[in-house]
Amino acid sequence: MIQITFLSNDNKSVSAPPNSNLLRVSLREKGGIPFKCGGGLCGTCKCKVEHGIEHTDSVKDKEKRHLSEDEIKAGYRMACQTFVNGNVSVSW
């Protein structure tokens, strides 16, 4: 199991299986990441991976429509498009 910490939700930490979708874990565990569509269309679930960015999969084309190159370099991702394979901490 991996640990996902939702920093903007009082540092709530939850366990999840490897290769978990960040938004789905947030929804299931009441992590609090804001969302509307859940499919990469609206950009509402933009969050910053504060720790553990190396444990996320590659940035998708849908994310590149909502995030600037500088934001991606700074660790921003769209939770609905991000899969996690190790411990991460996220804020929004």
Biopython code that builds the backbone (N, CA, C, O; Angstrom):
import numpy as np
from Bio.PDB.StructureBuilder import StructureBuilder

atoms = [
    (1, "MET", "N", (0.844, -1.194, 0.000)),
    (1, "MET", "CA", (0.000, 0.000, 0.000)),
    (1, "MET", "C", (0.887, 1.255, 0.000)),
    (1, "MET", "O", (2.013, 1.252, 0.498)),
    (2, "ILE", "N", (0.339, 2.307, -0.570)),
    (2, "ILE", "CA", (1.023, 3.597, -0.582)),
    (2, "ILE", "C", (0.256, 4.568, 0.296)),
    (2, "ILE", "O", (-0.907, 4.328, 0.623)),
    (3, "GLN", "N", (0.896, 5.657, 0.678)),
    (3, "GLN", "CA", (0.256, 6.695, 1.487)),
    (3, "GLN", "C", (0.048, 7.945, 0.636)),
    (3, "GLN", "O", (0.964, 8.404, -0.047)),
    (4, "ILE", "N", (-1.151, 8.481, 0.687)),
    (4, "ILE", "CA", (-1.458, 9.749, 0.034)),
    (4, "ILE", "C", (-1.895, 10.712, 1.126)),
    (4, "ILE", "O", (-2.833, 10.434, 1.873)),
    (5, "THR", "N", (-1.205, 11.852, 1.213)),
    (5, "THR", "CA", (-1.525, 12.864, 2.220)),
    (5, "THR", "C", (-2.127, 14.069, 1.525)),
    (5, "THR", "O", (-1.534, 14.642, 0.611)),
    (6, "PHE", "N", (-3.323, 14.446, 1.977)),
    (6, "PHE", "CA", (-4.047, 15.594, 1.441)),
    (6, "PHE", "C", (-3.753, 16.790, 2.346)),
    (6, "PHE", "O", (-4.453, 17.025, 3.331)),
    (7, "LEU", "N", (-2.714, 17.536, 2.000)),
    (7, "LEU", "CA", (-2.225, 18.624, 2.848)),
    (7, "LEU", "C", (-3.280, 19.696, 3.088)),
    (7, "LEU", "O", (-3.360, 20.242, 4.188)),
    (8, "SER", "N", (-4.088, 20.008, 2.081)),
    (8, "SER", "CA", (-5.094, 21.065, 2.212)),
    (8, "SER", "C", (-6.326, 20.611, 2.987)),
    (8, "SER", "O", (-7.247, 21.396, 3.214)),
    (9, "ASN", "N", (-6.339, 19.358, 3.385)),
    (9, "ASN", "CA", (-7.441, 18.803, 4.175)),
    (9, "ASN", "C", (-6.885, 18.334, 5.518)),
    (9, "ASN", "O", (-7.005, 17.165, 5.884)),
    (10, "ASP", "N", (-6.274, 19.276, 6.246)),
    (10, "ASP", "CA", (-5.720, 18.994, 7.577)),
    (10, "ASP", "C", (-4.739, 17.829, 7.578)),
    (10, "ASP", "O", (-4.690, 17.057, 8.536)),
    (11, "ASN", "N", (-3.954, 17.699, 6.502)),
    (11, "ASN", "CA", (-2.942, 16.642, 6.397)),
    (11, "ASN", "C", (-3.528, 15.242, 6.505)),
    (11, "ASN", "O", (-2.878, 14.327, 7.012)),
    (12, "LYS", "N", (-4.755, 15.077, 6.026)),
    (12, "LYS", "CA", (-5.383, 13.754, 6.062)),
    (12, "LYS", "C", (-4.545, 12.785, 5.243)),
    (12, "LYS", "O", (-4.224, 13.060, 4.087)),
    (13, "SER", "N", (-4.191, 11.648, 5.841)),
    (13, "SER", "CA", (-3.370, 10.643, 5.178)),
    (13, "SER", "C", (-4.164, 9.351, 5.055)),
    (13, "SER", "O", (-4.780, 8.891, 6.016)),
    (14, "VAL", "N", (-4.139, 8.768, 3.846)),
    (14, "VAL", "CA", (-4.881, 7.538, 3.593)),
    (14, "VAL", "C", (-3.983, 6.533, 2.879)),
    (14, "VAL", "O", (-2.983, 6.904, 2.263)),
    (15, "SER", "N", (-4.344, 5.285, 2.968)),
    (15, "SER", "CA", (-3.633, 4.221, 2.256)),
    (15, "SER", "C", (-4.396, 3.880, 0.987)),
    (15, "SER", "O", (-5.623, 3.965, 0.938)),
    (16, "ALA", "N", (-3.644, 3.492, -0.041)),
    (16, "ALA", "CA", (-4.256, 3.101, -1.308)),
    (16, "ALA", "C", (-3.342, 2.089, -1.987)),
    (16, "ALA", "O", (-2.142, 2.050, -1.712)),
    (17, "PRO", "N", (-3.903, 1.272, -2.872)),
    (17, "PRO", "CA", (-3.038, 0.345, -3.612)),
    (17, "PRO", "C", (-2.163, 1.085, -4.619)),
    (17, "PRO", "O", (-2.536, 2.168, -5.068)),
    (18, "PRO", "N", (-1.012, 0.530, -4.983)),
    (18, "PRO", "CA", (-0.182, 1.152, -6.015)),
    (18, "PRO", "C", (-0.982, 1.317, -7.315)),
    (18, "PRO", "O", (-1.933, 0.578, -7.568)),
    (19, "ASN", "N", (-0.584, 2.287, -8.121)),
    (19, "ASN", "CA", (-1.218, 2.618, -9.397)),
    (19, "ASN", "C", (-2.656, 3.103, -9.199)),
    (19, "ASN", "O", (-3.526, 2.821, -10.023)),
    (20, "SER", "N", (-2.900, 3.825, -8.116)),
    (20, "SER", "CA", (-4.221, 4.390, -7.830)),
    (20, "SER", "C", (-4.369, 5.754, -8.486)),
    (20, "SER", "O", (-3.414, 6.528, -8.556)),
    (21, "ASN", "N", (-5.569, 6.040, -8.964)),
    (21, "ASN", "CA", (-5.881, 7.352, -9.513)),
    (21, "ASN", "C", (-6.091, 8.321, -8.351)),
    (21, "ASN", "O", (-6.859, 8.043, -7.430)),
    (22, "LEU", "N", (-5.406, 9.450, -8.405)),
    (22, "LEU", "CA", (-5.419, 10.407, -7.299)),
    (22, "LEU", "C", (-6.818, 10.938, -6.997)),
    (22, "LEU", "O", (-7.199, 11.016, -5.829)),
    (23, "LEU", "N", (-7.583, 11.300, -8.006)),
    (23, "LEU", "CA", (-8.930, 11.818, -7.757)),
    (23, "LEU", "C", (-9.850, 10.742, -7.192)),
    (23, "LEU", "O", (-10.636, 11.014, -6.285)),
    (24, "ARG", "N", (-9.762, 9.536, -7.713)),
    (24, "ARG", "CA", (-10.633, 8.458, -7.210)),
    (24, "ARG", "C", (-10.356, 8.164, -5.743)),
    (24, "ARG", "O", (-11.283, 7.922, -4.970)),
    (25, "VAL", "N", (-9.073, 8.185, -5.354)),
    (25, "VAL", "CA", (-8.736, 7.982, -3.939)),
    (25, "VAL", "C", (-9.310, 9.128, -3.111)),
    (25, "VAL", "O", (-9.865, 8.899, -2.037)),
    (26, "SER", "N", (-9.180, 10.358, -3.603)),
    (26, "SER", "CA", (-9.717, 11.515, -2.890)),
    (26, "SER", "C", (-11.222, 11.389, -2.688)),
    (26, "SER", "O", (-11.733, 11.669, -1.604)),
    (27, "LEU", "N", (-11.922, 10.971, -3.719)),
    (27, "LEU", "CA", (-13.380, 10.806, -3.617)),
    (27, "LEU", "C", (-13.741, 9.703, -2.630)),
    (27, "LEU", "O", (-14.613, 9.883, -1.780)),
    (28, "ARG", "N", (-13.071, 8.564, -2.743)),
    (28, "ARG", "CA", (-13.384, 7.411, -1.894)),
    (28, "ARG", "C", (-13.076, 7.693, -0.420)),
    (28, "ARG", "O", (-13.816, 7.275, 0.470)),
    (29, "GLU", "N", (-11.968, 8.412, -0.177)),
    (29, "GLU", "CA", (-11.502, 8.627, 1.200)),
    (29, "GLU", "C", (-11.821, 10.021, 1.737)),
    (29, "GLU", "O", (-11.349, 10.396, 2.810)),
    (30, "LYS", "N", (-12.620, 10.785, 0.996)),
    (30, "LYS", "CA", (-12.977, 12.156, 1.393)),
    (30, "LYS", "C", (-11.726, 13.022, 1.590)),
    (30, "LYS", "O", (-11.583, 13.730, 2.586)),
    (31, "GLY", "N", (-10.826, 12.938, 0.599)),
    (31, "GLY", "CA", (-9.586, 13.706, 0.641)),
    (31, "GLY", "C", (-9.794, 15.187, 0.393)),
    (31, "GLY", "O", (-9.029, 16.011, 0.892)),
    (32, "GLY", "N", (-10.821, 15.540, -0.374)),
    (32, "GLY", "CA", (-11.179, 16.937, -0.543)),
    (32, "GLY", "C", (-10.696, 17.631, -1.799)),
    (32, "GLY", "O", (-10.948, 18.826, -1.956)),
    (33, "ILE", "N", (-10.007, 16.936, -2.710)),
    (33, "ILE", "CA", (-9.566, 17.605, -3.938)),
    (33, "ILE", "C", (-10.802, 18.060, -4.710)),
    (33, "ILE", "O", (-11.686, 17.249, -4.984)),
    (34, "PRO", "N", (-10.881, 19.356, -5.070)),
    (34, "PRO", "CA", (-12.045, 19.852, -5.809)),
    (34, "PRO", "C", (-12.125, 19.194, -7.187)),
    (34, "PRO", "O", (-11.098, 18.872, -7.785)),
    (35, "PHE", "N", (-13.339, 18.997, -7.687)),
    (35, "PHE", "CA", (-13.502, 18.416, -9.018)),
    (35, "PHE", "C", (-14.881, 18.777, -9.559)),
    (35, "PHE", "O", (-15.781, 19.138, -8.800)),
    (36, "LYS", "N", (-15.035, 18.678, -10.849)),
    (36, "LYS", "CA", (-16.347, 18.823, -11.495)),
    (36, "LYS", "C", (-16.585, 17.667, -12.441)),
    (36, "LYS", "O", (-17.526, 16.896, -12.252)),
    (37, "CYS", "N", (-15.733, 17.532, -13.475)),
    (37, "CYS", "CA", (-16.023, 16.534, -14.506)),
    (37, "CYS", "C", (-15.391, 15.167, -14.231)),
    (37, "CYS", "O", (-15.996, 14.139, -14.535)),
    (38, "GLY", "N", (-14.204, 15.141, -13.670)),
    (38, "GLY", "CA", (-13.519, 13.879, -13.412)),
    (38, "GLY", "C", (-12.923, 13.226, -14.647)),
    (38, "GLY", "O", (-12.440, 12.096, -14.577)),
    (39, "GLY", "N", (-12.949, 13.924, -15.783)),
    (39, "GLY", "CA", (-12.471, 13.314, -17.013)),
    (39, "GLY", "C", (-11.427, 14.105, -17.774)),
    (39, "GLY", "O", (-11.149, 13.793, -18.931)),
    (40, "GLY", "N", (-10.846, 15.111, -17.164)),
    (40, "GLY", "CA", (-9.792, 15.867, -17.815)),
    (40, "GLY", "C", (-10.261, 17.003, -18.697)),
    (40, "GLY", "O", (-9.474, 17.555, -19.466)),
    (41, "LEU", "N", (-11.525, 17.360, -18.600)),
    (41, "LEU", "CA", (-12.062, 18.399, -19.469)),
    (41, "LEU", "C", (-12.072, 19.785, -18.838)),
    (41, "LEU", "O", (-11.905, 20.780, -19.543)),
    (42, "CYS", "N", (-12.267, 19.868, -17.520)),
    (42, "CYS", "CA", (-12.515, 21.179, -16.902)),
    (42, "CYS", "C", (-11.296, 21.785, -16.190)),
    (42, "CYS", "O", (-11.199, 23.009, -16.091)),
    (43, "GLY", "N", (-10.383, 20.973, -15.702)),
    (43, "GLY", "CA", (-9.209, 21.491, -14.996)),
    (43, "GLY", "C", (-9.441, 21.826, -13.532)),
    (43, "GLY", "O", (-8.533, 22.329, -12.871)),
    (44, "THR", "N", (-10.617, 21.564, -13.016)),
    (44, "THR", "CA", (-10.947, 21.913, -11.625)),
    (44, "THR", "C", (-10.095, 21.160, -10.610)),
    (44, "THR", "O", (-9.825, 21.679, -9.527)),
    (45, "CYS", "N", (-9.673, 19.954, -10.940)),
    (45, "CYS", "CA", (-8.944, 19.119, -9.972)),
    (45, "CYS", "C", (-7.440, 19.387, -9.980)),
    (45, "CYS", "O", (-6.660, 18.554, -9.518)),
    (46, "LYS", "N", (-7.031, 20.541, -10.500)),
    (46, "LYS", "CA", (-5.611, 20.905, -10.504)),
    (46, "LYS", "C", (-5.093, 20.912, -9.061)),
    (46, "LYS", "O", (-5.684, 21.533, -8.178)),
    (47, "CYS", "N", (-4.002, 20.225, -8.849)),
    (47, "CYS", "CA", (-3.399, 20.169, -7.513)),
    (47, "CYS", "C", (-1.888, 20.153, -7.664)),
    (47, "CYS", "O", (-1.366, 19.936, -8.757)),
    (48, "LYS", "N", (-1.200, 20.382, -6.574)),
    (48, "LYS", "CA", (0.262, 20.379, -6.594)),
    (48, "LYS", "C", (0.771, 19.189, -5.789)),
    (48, "LYS", "O", (0.417, 19.009, -4.624)),
    (49, "VAL", "N", (1.602, 18.387, -6.430)),
    (49, "VAL", "CA", (2.241, 17.278, -5.725)),
    (49, "VAL", "C", (3.449, 17.874, -5.014)),
    (49, "VAL", "O", (4.491, 18.112, -5.624)),
    (50, "GLU", "N", (3.290, 18.109, -3.724)),
    (50, "GLU", "CA", (4.323, 18.776, -2.923)),
    (50, "GLU", "C", (5.507, 17.856, -2.635)),
    (50, "GLU", "O", (6.653, 18.301, -2.588)),
    (51, "HIS", "N", (5.223, 16.591, -2.446)),
    (51, "HIS", "CA", (6.258, 15.589, -2.173)),
    (51, "HIS", "C", (5.901, 14.323, -2.934)),
    (51, "HIS", "O", (4.742, 13.908, -2.958)),
    (52, "GLY", "N", (6.895, 13.716, -3.549)),
    (52, "GLY", "CA", (6.685, 12.435, -4.217)),
    (52, "GLY", "C", (6.300, 12.514, -5.682)),
    (52, "GLY", "O", (5.732, 11.561, -6.214)),
    (53, "ILE", "N", (6.594, 13.628, -6.355)),
    (53, "ILE", "CA", (6.234, 13.751, -7.777)),
    (53, "ILE", "C", (6.831, 12.599, -8.587)),
    (53, "ILE", "O", (6.274, 12.206, -9.612)),
    (54, "GLU", "N", (7.959, 12.061, -8.131)),
    (54, "GLU", "CA", (8.592, 10.949, -8.843)),
    (54, "GLU", "C", (7.760, 9.673, -8.791)),
    (54, "GLU", "O", (8.025, 8.720, -9.523)),
    (55, "HIS", "N", (6.747, 9.660, -7.917)),
    (55, "HIS", "CA", (5.865, 8.491, -7.787)),
    (55, "HIS", "C", (4.583, 8.642, -8.599)),
    (55, "HIS", "O", (3.629, 7.890, -8.400)),
    (56, "THR", "N", (4.559, 9.608, -9.511)),
    (56, "THR", "CA", (3.386, 9.781, -10.374)),
    (56, "THR", "C", (3.736, 9.370, -11.796)),
    (56, "THR", "O", (4.906, 9.343, -12.177)),
    (57, "ASP", "N", (2.706, 9.050, -12.577)),
    (57, "ASP", "CA", (2.929, 8.669, -13.971)),
    (57, "ASP", "C", (3.194, 9.908, -14.818)),
    (57, "ASP", "O", (3.223, 11.022, -14.295)),
    (58, "SER", "N", (3.386, 9.724, -16.110)),
    (58, "SER", "CA", (3.716, 10.842, -16.994)),
    (58, "SER", "C", (2.512, 11.757, -17.203)),
    (58, "SER", "O", (1.361, 11.332, -17.107)),
    (59, "VAL", "N", (2.805, 13.015, -17.489)),
    (59, "VAL", "CA", (1.779, 14.029, -17.722)),
    (59, "VAL", "C", (1.051, 13.699, -19.019)),
    (59, "VAL", "O", (1.680, 13.418, -20.039)),
    (60, "LYS", "N", (-0.276, 13.734, -18.974)),
    (60, "LYS", "CA", (-1.109, 13.414, -20.136)),
    (60, "LYS", "C", (-1.373, 14.654, -20.991)),
    (60, "LYS", "O", (-1.234, 15.784, -20.522)),
    (61, "ASP", "N", (-1.751, 14.431, -22.238)),
    (61, "ASP", "CA", (-2.086, 15.538, -23.142)),
    (61, "ASP", "C", (-3.239, 16.379, -22.587)),
    (61, "ASP", "O", (-3.236, 17.601, -22.733)),
    (62, "LYS", "N", (-4.219, 15.738, -21.955)),
    (62, "LYS", "CA", (-5.347, 16.485, -21.370)),
    (62, "LYS", "C", (-4.857, 17.474, -20.320)),
    (62, "LYS", "O", (-5.395, 18.575, -20.205)),
    (63, "GLU", "N", (-3.838, 17.088, -19.552)),
    (63, "GLU", "CA", (-3.293, 17.980, -18.531)),
    (63, "GLU", "C", (-2.609, 19.182, -19.174)),
    (63, "GLU", "O", (-2.702, 20.301, -18.670)),
    (64, "LYS", "N", (-1.925, 18.946, -20.284)),
    (64, "LYS", "CA", (-1.198, 20.015, -20.962)),
    (64, "LYS", "C", (-2.132, 21.093, -21.500)),
    (64, "LYS", "O", (-1.689, 22.208, -21.779)),
    (65, "ARG", "N", (-3.411, 20.780, -21.648)),
    (65, "ARG", "CA", (-4.394, 21.780, -22.083)),
    (65, "ARG", "C", (-4.774, 22.733, -20.955)),
    (65, "ARG", "O", (-5.266, 23.832, -21.209)),
    (66, "HIS", "N", (-4.550, 22.322, -19.725)),
    (66, "HIS", "CA", (-4.961, 23.118, -18.558)),
    (66, "HIS", "C", (-3.801, 23.651, -17.735)),
    (66, "HIS", "O", (-3.963, 24.601, -16.968)),
    (67, "LEU", "N", (-2.638, 23.046, -17.891)),
    (67, "LEU", "CA", (-1.477, 23.431, -17.085)),
    (67, "LEU", "C", (-0.381, 23.983, -17.982)),
    (67, "LEU", "O", (-0.106, 23.442, -19.053)),
    (68, "SER", "N", (0.238, 25.063, -17.534)),
    (68, "SER", "CA", (1.360, 25.620, -18.293)),
    (68, "SER", "C", (2.593, 24.742, -18.075)),
    (68, "SER", "O", (2.631, 23.927, -17.154)),
    (69, "GLU", "N", (3.585, 24.917, -18.923)),
    (69, "GLU", "CA", (4.838, 24.178, -18.773)),
    (69, "GLU", "C", (5.481, 24.481, -17.421)),
    (69, "GLU", "O", (6.028, 23.586, -16.776)),
    (70, "ASP", "N", (5.415, 25.746, -16.992)),
    (70, "ASP", "CA", (5.978, 26.126, -15.691)),
    (70, "ASP", "C", (5.231, 25.441, -14.546)),
    (70, "ASP", "O", (5.853, 25.006, -13.576)),
    (71, "GLU", "N", (3.901, 25.341, -14.650)),
    (71, "GLU", "CA", (3.128, 24.665, -13.601)),
    (71, "GLU", "C", (3.508, 23.189, -13.532)),
    (71, "GLU", "O", (3.674, 22.638, -12.443)),
    (72, "ILE", "N", (3.644, 22.559, -14.676)),
    (72, "ILE", "CA", (4.022, 21.143, -14.695)),
    (72, "ILE", "C", (5.402, 20.962, -14.060)),
    (72, "ILE", "O", (5.604, 20.039, -13.271)),
    (73, "LYS", "N", (6.343, 21.829, -14.396)),
    (73, "LYS", "CA", (7.688, 21.762, -13.802)),
    (73, "LYS", "C", (7.648, 21.980, -12.296)),
    (73, "LYS", "O", (8.479, 21.439, -11.567)),
    (74, "ALA", "N", (6.671, 22.779, -11.820)),
    (74, "ALA", "CA", (6.539, 23.067, -10.384)),
    (74, "ALA", "C", (5.810, 21.952, -9.628)),
    (74, "ALA", "O", (5.686, 22.016, -8.405)),
    (75, "GLY", "N", (5.326, 20.929, -10.348)),
    (75, "GLY", "CA", (4.684, 19.799, -9.676)),
    (75, "GLY", "C", (3.174, 19.785, -9.741)),
    (75, "GLY", "O", (2.541, 18.969, -9.072)),
    (76, "TYR", "N", (2.573, 20.670, -10.532)),
    (76, "TYR", "CA", (1.118, 20.664, -10.659)),
    (76, "TYR", "C", (0.672, 19.532, -11.570)),
    (76, "TYR", "O", (1.316, 19.228, -12.574)),
    (77, "ARG", "N", (-0.431, 18.921, -11.202)),
    (77, "ARG", "CA", (-1.056, 17.857, -11.996)),
    (77, "ARG", "C", (-2.569, 18.008, -11.888)),
    (77, "ARG", "O", (-3.076, 18.736, -11.035)),
    (78, "MET", "N", (-3.270, 17.317, -12.756)),
    (78, "MET", "CA", (-4.723, 17.195, -12.641)),
    (78, "MET", "C", (-4.983, 15.847, -11.983)),
    (78, "MET", "O", (-4.583, 14.804, -12.500)),
    (79, "ALA", "N", (-5.649, 15.878, -10.848)),
    (79, "ALA", "CA", (-5.838, 14.658, -10.053)),
    (79, "ALA", "C", (-6.548, 13.560, -10.835)),
    (79, "ALA", "O", (-6.256, 12.379, -10.646)),
    (80, "CYS", "N", (-7.477, 13.938, -11.710)),
    (80, "CYS", "CA", (-8.242, 12.926, -12.452)),
    (80, "CYS", "C", (-7.378, 12.170, -13.450)),
    (80, "CYS", "O", (-7.742, 11.074, -13.877)),
    (81, "GLN", "N", (-6.251, 12.734, -13.823)),
    (81, "GLN", "CA", (-5.377, 12.123, -14.831)),
    (81, "GLN", "C", (-4.114, 11.509, -14.234)),
    (81, "GLN", "O", (-3.297, 10.942, -14.960)),
    (82, "THR", "N", (-3.948, 11.620, -12.915)),
    (82, "THR", "CA", (-2.697, 11.229, -12.268)),
    (82, "THR", "C", (-2.836, 9.904, -11.530)),
    (82, "THR", "O", (-3.741, 9.716, -10.717)),
    (83, "PHE", "N", (-1.918, 8.991, -11.836)),
    (83, "PHE", "CA", (-1.855, 7.714, -11.147)),
    (83, "PHE", "C", (-0.599, 7.695, -10.291)),
    (83, "PHE", "O", (0.460, 8.165, -10.709)),
    (84, "VAL", "N", (-0.728, 7.142, -9.078)),
    (84, "VAL", "CA", (0.316, 7.229, -8.063)),
    (84, "VAL", "C", (0.854, 5.830, -7.747)),
    (84, "VAL", "O", (0.090, 4.887, -7.543)),
    (85, "ASN", "N", (2.196, 5.718, -7.711)),
    (85, "ASN", "CA", (2.840, 4.434, -7.443)),
    (85, "ASN", "C", (3.743, 4.467, -6.222)),
    (85, "ASN", "O", (4.555, 3.561, -6.031)),
    (86, "GLY", "N", (3.618, 5.484, -5.403)),
    (86, "GLY", "CA", (4.410, 5.607, -4.182)),
    (86, "GLY", "C", (3.806, 6.714, -3.332)),
    (86, "GLY", "O", (2.806, 7.325, -3.711)),
    (87, "ASN", "N", (4.411, 6.968, -2.192)),
    (87, "ASN", "CA", (3.874, 7.958, -1.264)),
    (87, "ASN", "C", (3.937, 9.362, -1.859)),
    (87, "ASN", "O", (4.963, 9.771, -2.402)),
    (88, "VAL", "N", (2.832, 10.094, -1.752)),
    (88, "VAL", "CA", (2.768, 11.488, -2.227)),
    (88, "VAL", "C", (2.012, 12.348, -1.220)),
    (88, "VAL", "O", (1.206, 11.861, -0.428)),
    (89, "SER", "N", (2.305, 13.648, -1.283)),
    (89, "SER", "CA", (1.556, 14.661, -0.533)),
    (89, "SER", "C", (1.089, 15.690, -1.534)),
    (89, "SER", "O", (1.879, 16.159, -2.354)),
    (90, "VAL", "N", (-0.208, 16.057, -1.483)),
    (90, "VAL", "CA", (-0.761, 16.994, -2.448)),
    (90, "VAL", "C", (-1.479, 18.138, -1.747)),
    (90, "VAL", "O", (-2.024, 17.981, -0.654)),
    (91, "SER", "N", (-1.464, 19.300, -2.412)),
    (91, "SER", "CA", (-2.222, 20.464, -1.940)),
    (91, "SER", "C", (-2.983, 21.027, -3.128)),
    (91, "SER", "O", (-2.723, 20.659, -4.274)),
    (92, "TRP", "N", (-3.923, 21.920, -2.851)),
    (92, "TRP", "CA", (-4.693, 22.559, -3.931)),
    (92, "TRP", "C", (-5.125, 23.923, -3.518)),
    (92, "TRP", "O", (-5.784, 24.621, -4.288)),
]
sb = StructureBuilder()
sb.init_structure("model")
sb.init_model(0)
sb.init_chain("A")
sb.init_seg("    ")
for serial, (resi, resn, name, xyz) in enumerate(atoms, 1):
    if name == "N":
        sb.init_residue(resn, " ", resi, " ")
    sb.init_atom(name, np.array(xyz, "f"), 0.0, 1.0, " ", f" {name:<3s}", serial, name[0])
structure = sb.get_structure()
